[in-house]
Amino acid sequence: QVQLVESGGGLVQAGGSLRLSCAFSGRSFYLYDMGWFRQAPGKERESVAAITWSGSSTYFLDSVKGRFTISRDGAKNTVYLQMNSLKSEDTAVYYCAARLRQLTDYNYWGQGTQVTVSS
C-alpha cells in the first residue's frame, strides 16, 4: 500500500520561497508518476505540477511556470516542489498524489499541507 506524507508548508511573505516535500512509502516509487495539486478556499482543486516516473517529463500550471520546479529523489523516495516568488494567489492546501505509470487517474493522495502567502 502506498502512503504519501507532505511537509514543508507554512506562512511566507509574498516574494518568498518554500519547498514542499512528499515522502512516498510503499513499493516501487520508480514506477509512479507524481503530482502536486492545490485547493484554495471556495475553489476547485487544480493540478500545479507533475513529474513522470522516469523524471524525463514535467508539467506545470501556466500560472506557476518559471516560479515552481518539481523534482524527485529515488534514493529518498521523495518528490519536491520548490516554490519561488510566491504570490498571495498561491495560498492553498497543497496535496501530493501518485499514480502508477501509464494510468490516467491519481489514486493515492497525501493529507495536504497548508501554504499561506501574505501580501
Backbone hydrogen bonds, N-H to C=O, Kabsch-Sander energy under -0.5 kcal/mol:
donor,donor_aa,acceptor,acceptor_aa,energy
3,Q,25,S,-2.5
5,V,23,A,-1.8
7,S,21,S,-2.1
10,G,114,Q,-0.9
12,V,116,T,-2.6
14,A,118,S,-2.7
15,G,86,L,-3.1
16,G,13,Q,-2.3
18,L,83,M,-2.2
20,L,81,L,-2.7
21,S,7,S,-2.7
22,C,79,V,-2.0
23,A,5,V,-2.8
24,F,22,C,-0.5
24,F,77,N,-3.1
25,S,3,Q,-2.8
25,S,23,A,-0.5
31,L,28,S,-2.2
32,Y,29,F,-1.9
33,D,99,R,-2.6
34,M,51,I,-2.7
35,G,97,A,-2.6
36,W,49,A,-3.1
37,F,95,Y,-2.9
38,R,46,E,-2.3
39,Q,93,V,-2.1
43,K,40,A,-2.3
46,E,38,R,-2.7
48,V,36,W,-2.8
49,A,36,W,-1.7
50,A,59,Y,-1.8
51,I,34,M,-2.9
52,T,57,S,-2.3
55,G,52,T,-1.0
59,Y,50,A,-2.1
61,L,48,V,-2.7
64,V,61,L,-2.0
65,K,61,L,-0.9
65,K,62,D,-0.8
67,R,64,V,-2.3
68,F,64,V,-2.3
69,T,82,Q,-2.2
71,S,80,Y,-1.7
73,D,78,T,-3.0
74,G,72,R,-0.5
76,K,73,D,-0.6
77,N,73,D,-0.9
78,T,73,D,-1.8
79,V,22,C,-2.0
80,Y,71,S,-3.0
81,L,20,L,-2.4
82,Q,69,T,-2.6
83,M,18,L,-3.3
83,M,81,L,-0.6
84,N,67,R,-2.0
84,N,82,Q,-0.6
85,S,15,G,-0.6
86,L,16,G,-2.4
90,D,87,K,-2.1
91,T,88,S,-1.7
92,A,115,V,-2.0
93,V,39,Q,-2.3
94,Y,92,A,-0.6
94,Y,113,T,-3.1
95,Y,37,F,-2.8
97,A,35,G,-2.5
98,A,108,Y,-2.1
99,R,33,D,-2.1
101,R,31,L,-2.7
103,L,100,L,-1.9
107,N,98,A,-1.5
108,Y,98,A,-1.6
110,G,96,C,-2.4
113,T,94,Y,-2.1
115,V,92,A,-2.8
116,T,10,G,-2.8
118,S,12,V,-2.6
118,S,116,T,-0.6
